[in-house]
Amino acid sequence: MLVKNRKRFWSGLFFGASFLVVLLLLFSPVFDGRNGLEFADDTFNRLAKGSSYFIPGVSKDVEKVSGSNISVTIKLEKPDDAARIARLFTMAGTKVDVTQSTLKMEGNLGVLLLSILRDADEMFKNNGKSISERYGYDEKKVLKDWWQGLSLIAKMLKKEKSLELAKTIDEVNKKAVEPAYNFYKIEAQKVSEHVILLSALLLFYVVYTMWWGYSIFYTFEGVGLNMRKSKIKKEV
């Protein structure tokens, strides 16, 4: 008979069957209309957003460059993108000359970045409607245009060896614009207020992974397959 160890074999089948039952439940909408994966993903996104609000700290760094003026020329791929970005930067107090896809910009960097931080803060707090009303188009597209414009400006400043200014711009993009865009419409939650839930999810992930591993291990051992080290054959 194929089965060598009935106890191990049936233990393996039990672990495998129960694993599949739990897997079926995970893909069922039993968490307020969401399945387990959606619930876990939403939970981690909420907690991640709660730990990603860096805008107050970034604002203090921007104040250090409040008296810095920039004069750069950037080029976009499409004239339509250039026109939109030019309008954004003009509304933020920057002088912009447009020639097809090329923008020549002059203005106070601190004033510009504070305007962008205001939009990022409203976006982070899910108040995108005020942004779309201010500029006349979709709020996520506005944030994307800010990100693109700042990235190109930082690139040019690095070429001009204005590294401190470029560093501040990159910080605004990475710690303000990007989190505001990525976490838009997600409600932030503090990790400290959901320690038990977070611990339970992580523990379940570890146990569930081992669960399937033991089902395979016991089933194989039940049919006589194991990973024990073979005995060394001595020469006569």
Secondary structure, 3 states (H helix, E strand, C coil): CCCCCHHHHHHHHHHHHHHHHHHHHHCCCCECCECHHHHHHHHHHHHHHHCCCCHHHHHHHHHCCCCCEEEEEEECCCHHHHHHHHHHHHHCCCEEEEECCEEEEEEEHHHHHHHHHHHHHHHHCCCHHHHHHHHCCCHHHHHHHHHHHHHHHHHHHHHCCCHHHHHHHHHHHHHHHHHHHHCCCCCCCCHHHCHHHHHHHHHHHHHHHHHHHHHHHHHHHHCCCCCCCCCCCCCC
